[in-house]
Amino acid sequence: MTGLVLAAAALSGAAVGHLVDRAAARFPWPRPATVGAVLGGPGGAVPRGLLEVATAALFVLAALRFGPTAELPAWLWFVAAGVLLSVIDLRERLLPNRVLLPATVGALLLLTGAAAVGDRWDDLVRAALAGVAAFGVLLLMALVSPAGMGMGDVKLAGLLGLLLGWLGWPVVLAGFFLGFLLQAVLGLALIALRRAGRRTELPFGPALVAGALVAAVLAGTWQGLL
């Protein structure tokens, strides 16, 4: 891994973080959404510089994990979409289709490109199956307990399953396990601090995204343990 690749990842991550900050601050976007309406105007969604630094760090982490490979663009795309979805979910308690659908289609196209370059069609098929399976499992959970999970979470599960499935079934299991674990720990902590009650609805998207990223970075470890 060269310093040039890491520097490019850091700079592009900071730029993406800046755009995400401005876009999240202006959600919900008008229809049809224009660049000026989504990114224009002063102010951001979070304290200045926070998303730039966080997204740059995540881009560098992805570059360290995957290196200059054909699959790296798919993971950078996922990081950008995941950060935007997480910020919107924290602010609005919503995972919008206007982000989820393009994120999923883009990830599928980028993984298809990676499969073509590296002759990894088996990985692509497994990724697609994992995306469908994850969507189906969380859809069932949402139907059983609609108060605990929304359709945005279900659609996000399809995106996460697609990316994690590219790395293997053990990584899929680890990613969702970590997502549910993080959500449970956060909920218990907020209850202990009296910042939430047992029936308080907490956004689930950030925990799912974080769990998926951790599992992807530690993919080799999960495959060795499971």
N, C-alpha and C positions, 0 to 999 in steps of 0.2 A: 504494500500500500504506500503510494508516494504522497509526499506532502502536498503536491499540486492537487491531487484528487481530494484530499481532506479539506484543503483550503477552498476548492470549488464547492464542495458540499456545504461547508460552513457559510459561505457567502450566499449561495442559492437558498439555503435554509433560512437565513436571516431575512432575505427578500420575501420569501414565501410567508414567513411569520408576520411580516409587516402587512402584506396583503390580506392575510387571514384576519388580523386584528381589525383592519378597517372594514372588511366584509361582514364580520360578526357583529360589529357595532351598529351596522345599518340594517340588520335583519329585523323583520321580514322585508324582503326586497320587492319592489314593485313588479308588476307584469305589464309589458315585457321589461325585464331588468336590463339596464344599460350599465356600461362600465362606470359612468359618472355617478349613477344612483347607488351602485354597490360599493365603490371604492372612494368616491368623492367626499368632500367635506372634512372638517377637522375632527380630531378625537378618535379614540379607539375603544375596544371593548374591555381591555384590561390595562393595568398600569403600564406606562410607556416603557418599551424595551423588553418587557417580560416575554412576549410571544416570539420576538425576534431571537432572543437568546435561547429560549426553550426549543424552538423549531430548528435553529442552527445546530444545537447539541444533538437533537434526534437525527438530523440528516447525517451528521458526522458518525453517529453510532451506527446508522444503517450502512454507511460507506465502509466502516470498519468491519461490520459483520459480513457483508456480501461482496465487498471489493468491487473493482471495475468490471462487473459481469453483466450479462444481458438481463438478469433478473433485478438488478439494482433499481432501474427506473420504476418498476412496479412498486417496490417498497418505498421509494421516495414519494411516489404518488399517494400511497396509502398513508404515509406520515402526514402529508399535507391535508388530505381529506379528514384523517382522524383528528388532527388538531382543530380544524374548523368545526367538525361535528361536536367535539367535546366542549368547545367554548359556547357554541349555540345551545347545546343541551344544558349546560350549567346556567346560562342566562335565561333561557326560554322554556326549559323542560320539554324540549322538542328536538327530534332528529328529522330534519326536513327531507322530503323526497327529492327536492331540487339539488341536494348535495349527495344523498345516498345513491340515487340511480346513476348519475354520471360517474361517481366514484367507483361503483361496481362495474359498469361497462368499461371504463378506462382501465381498471385493474385487469379485467379479463383480456382486453386487447393487448396490454403490455405483457402479460404472462404468455399469451399466445405467441407474441413475437419472441419472447425468451425461449419458448419451447421449440420454435422453428430454428433459432440460431444454434441452440445446444442439443437439438434432437431429444428433447425431454417431453415427448408427447404423453408418456405414462404419468409424469408429474402433473401435466395439465389436466388429464382425465381425472386423476385423484383430486385435484384442486376443485374441479367442477362438482364432483360428487360430494366433497366435503362441504361446499357452499350450499348445495341443495339440502344435505342432511342437517346442517346447522340451522338453516332456515326452518326446516320442518320441525325439528325438536323444539326450538323456541316458540314457533307458532303454536304447537300443542300446549306448551306451558302458558302462553298468553291466553289461549282459549279456556284453559282450566282455571287460571287466576288472572283475569283481565286487569284487576286493580294493581297487580304487582309488576306488570310488564306491558309495554305498549307496542304497537306495530312498528314503530321506528326502531325499537330494539330488535325486533324480529328481522327486519330488513338489514340492519347492521350486522346481525349474526351471519347472514348470507355472505356479506363482504368479508367478514373475518374468516369464515370457513374457507372461502376461496383462497385467500392469501396463506393461511396456515396449512391448508391442505396441500399446497405446493411443496411444503417442507415435510409432510408426513402425518399420518393419523395420530401418532403420539403427541405431536406438536399441537394438533387441533384440540385434543383432550386437555393438554396442559394449559393452553391459552384460555379456554372457557372456564376451566377450574380456577385459574388465577383471577379471571374477571369476576366470577361470583364471590371468590374469597375476599378480594379487595372491597367489593361492595358491602359484604357482611361486616368486615372490620371497620369500614368507614361508618356504617350505620350504627354499630355498637358504640363507637367512639363519640358520635354526635349525641346519642342517647345519654351516655355517661356524662357528657358536658352539658346536658340539658339544652342542646341546640336543636333537637328533633325528638319526636315521639315515636312510639311503635307503629303508628299508622301514617307517619309522614312519608310522602312519596319523594324519593331521591332520584335524581337523574342517574340512569344506569349506563349510558353511553360511554362516559369517560373511563369507568372501571373496565368495561369490556375492551376498549381500545388499549388501555394500559396493559391489561393482561395479555392481549395478543402480541403487543410489542415486546414484552418481557419474554414470552415464550419463544418468539421468533429469534431474539438475540441469543437465547440460551438453547437453541434447537438441538445442538449436539448433545447437551447434557440431558435433555428430556428423552431423546431417542435412546440414550444409554441406560436410563433408569426404567423406562416403561416397556 
